[in-house]
Protein backbone atom coordinates (compact mmCIF):
# COMPACT_ATOMS: atom_id res chain seq x y z
CA UNK A 1 0.00 0.00 0.00
CA UNK A 2 1.26 3.49 -0.86
CA UNK A 3 0.95 6.37 1.59
CA UNK A 4 1.10 10.13 1.34
CA UNK A 5 2.69 11.96 4.26
CA UNK A 6 1.87 15.57 5.11
CA UNK A 7 4.12 17.31 7.65
CA UNK A 8 4.11 20.69 9.36
CA UNK A 9 6.02 22.43 12.09
CA UNK A 10 5.26 25.15 14.58
CA UNK A 11 7.62 27.42 16.51
CA UNK A 12 10.83 25.94 15.15
CA UNK A 13 12.53 29.09 16.43
CA UNK A 14 12.41 27.47 19.88
CA UNK A 15 15.15 25.09 18.77
CA UNK A 16 17.56 28.01 18.39
CA UNK A 17 16.18 30.76 20.61
CA UNK A 18 14.73 29.63 23.93
CA UNK A 19 13.46 33.16 24.60
CA UNK A 20 11.16 33.19 21.53
CA UNK A 21 9.05 30.10 22.32
CA UNK A 22 9.03 27.42 24.96
CA UNK A 23 8.24 24.48 22.65
CA UNK A 24 8.68 23.40 19.05
CA UNK A 25 6.21 20.93 17.52
CA UNK A 26 6.56 18.77 14.45
CA UNK A 27 3.64 16.63 13.33
CA UNK A 28 2.48 14.61 10.36
CA UNK A 29 -0.46 12.71 8.96
CA UNK A 30 -0.11 9.51 6.94
CA UNK A 31 -2.99 8.61 4.61
CA UNK A 32 -3.36 5.81 2.09
CA UNK A 33 -2.81 7.26 -1.39
CA UNK A 34 -6.17 6.01 -2.61
CA UNK A 35 -7.94 8.12 0.08
CA UNK A 36 -6.37 11.42 -1.03
CA UNK A 37 -9.27 12.62 -3.20
CA UNK A 38 -11.87 11.71 -0.58
CA UNK A 39 -9.97 13.54 2.17
CA UNK A 40 -9.30 16.56 -0.05
CA UNK A 41 -13.01 16.85 -0.91
CA UNK A 42 -14.03 16.54 2.75
CA UNK A 43 -11.55 19.23 3.81
CA UNK A 44 -12.73 21.55 1.04
CA UNK A 45 -16.33 21.17 2.25
CA UNK A 46 -15.23 22.16 5.77
CA UNK A 47 -13.36 25.17 4.40
CA UNK A 48 -16.45 26.33 2.48
CA UNK A 49 -18.76 25.73 5.45
CA UNK A 50 -16.64 27.87 7.79
CA UNK A 51 -15.45 30.37 5.16
CA UNK A 52 -11.78 29.45 5.62
CA UNK A 53 -9.84 31.14 2.86
CA UNK A 54 -6.27 30.23 3.70
CA UNK A 55 -4.37 27.39 5.28
CA UNK A 56 -6.17 25.47 8.01
CA UNK A 57 -4.33 24.99 11.27
NORKAJO-V454957 format. One record per pair of residues at least 4 apart in sequence whose ideal C-beta (glycine too) atoms are under 8 Angstrom apart, sorted by the first residue. I is the first residue (numbers start at 1). GAP is how many residues later the second one is. D is the distance in whole Angstrom. If there is no record, write none. Layout:
I;GAP;D / I;GAP;D
This chain:
1;31;6 / 1;32;8 / 2;30;7 / 2;31;4 / 2;32;8 / 3;27;5 / 3;28;7 / 3;29;6 / 3;30;6 / 4;26;7 / 4;27;6 / 4;28;8 / 4;29;5 / 4;32;6 / 5;23;6 / 5;24;7 / 5;25;5 / 6;22;6 / 6;23;5 / 6;25;8 / 7;19;7 / 7;20;7 / 7;21;4 / 8;18;8 / 8;19;6 / 8;20;7 / 9;15;7 / 9;16;7 / 9;17;5 / 9;18;8 / 10;14;7 / 10;15;5 / 10;16;8 / 11;9;8 / 11;10;4 / 11;12;6 / 11;13;5 / 11;14;7 / 12;4;8 / 12;12;5 / 12;14;8 / 13;4;5 / 13;7;4 / 13;8;6 / 13;11;8 / 14;4;7 / 14;6;6 / 14;7;4 / 14;8;6 / 14;9;6 / 14;10;4 / 15;9;5 / 17;4;8 / 18;4;8 / 31;4;5 / 31;5;7 / 31;8;6 / 35;4;6 / 36;4;6 / 37;4;6 / 38;4;6 / 39;4;6 / 40;4;6 / 41;4;7 / 42;4;7 / 43;4;6 / 43;13;7 / 44;4;6 / 45;4;6 / 46;4;6 / 46;6;7 / 46;10;8 / 47;4;8 / 47;5;4 / 47;6;8 / 47;9;7 / 52;4;6
